[in-house]
Every structure is written in C-alpha cells, then in structure tokens.
Amino acid sequence: MSTGEKSPLATKDQIKLLLIDDEVGYVDVLANRLSKRNISVTKAYSGTDAMHAVRNKDFDVAILDLKMEDMDGLEVLKIFKQMGLPAEVIMLTGHGSQTAAKEGIQLGAFDYLTKPCELHDLIEKIQEAYQKRKKQTQSSS
C-alpha cells in the first residue's frame, strides 16, 4: 500500500474484533491480515476461549465459526446474546451449512459468509457490522 493510499477500513477508531475459530492456522493468518487494516484482533481458538475474552474486553465485531470442537457457533452465539454482548457477530460457515447460518441470523447474528471467503468480502462485512455497532452506541448515549 502506498503512503497516500487509504486503508480499506479508513475509520478514526481501530475496530476491536474477536476472531473465533478452532483452525489455529486459519485464525493466525487471518488475524495477521486484518491487523494490517486498522483492526485490533483478539484470537480465540474455541468457544471457551471466546467466553473468557468477552468477559475481559469489549469488542465491536466478532467473527464466529459455526463448526468448532468444544462448542458449536450457534451455542456460542446464544451465550453471547444471553450475556448481552453488544458486538455484532458475523458467522462463518462451510459450504452446505447455510441453514445453520440462517438460524444464527434469527438468533441475532449480523450476517454470515461461506468459508473460504475473499478477504475483501470479509472486510466489507466487518465494516458494515462496525458501522451498525457504532450507530447503536451513539443512539444509546
């Protein structure tokens, strides 16, 4: 990126993102790529890790994989909603799991993407979710 070129996420504030997926390599690579785009990424390699993370820090957006070993994404989403987590949640689903992803939206997820997804599509969803979160924060203050 050249010096005069703006980041795809040109916002004043850094987006605080929680990335939840049990594929360690995927999480590490994606976190690295997102952190270069004005996104502060906290990694969680399981639903349990995610629960610990949200107790210790506020997030604007969470990216949540549907299929994980310890807890599935829908279970994590339900717990987030019970906890009153204000972060917008983007579900990631493998091909053929759109039914579960749509159930996630009914449970309060912002949206879903099918894995593997293009980085620019994911960044666009993160930006949309962040803008929604920001509007909610401004209207409640």
DAPEGI-V81194 format. One record per pair of residues at least 6 apart in sequence whose C-alpha atoms are under 6 Angstrom apart, sorted by sequence separation. I is the first residue (numbers start at 0). J is the second residue. If there is no record, write none. Layout:
BEGIN
i = {I	I}
j = {J	J}
END
This chain:
BEGIN
i = {43	65	65	64	30	88	89	91	93	88	89	90	91	92	93	87	89	91	92	16	17	21	13	14	15	16	17	18	19	20	21	46	13	14	18	19	60	62	64	65	59	60	61	62	63	64	65	58	60	62	63	46	87	16	15	18	19	15	16	17	18	19	20	16	21}
j = {49	71	72	72	40	108	109	111	113	109	110	111	112	113	114	109	111	113	114	39	40	44	37	38	39	40	41	42	43	44	45	70	38	39	43	44	86	88	90	91	86	87	88	89	90	91	92	86	88	90	91	75	128	58	58	61	62	59	60	61	62	63	64	61	67}
END
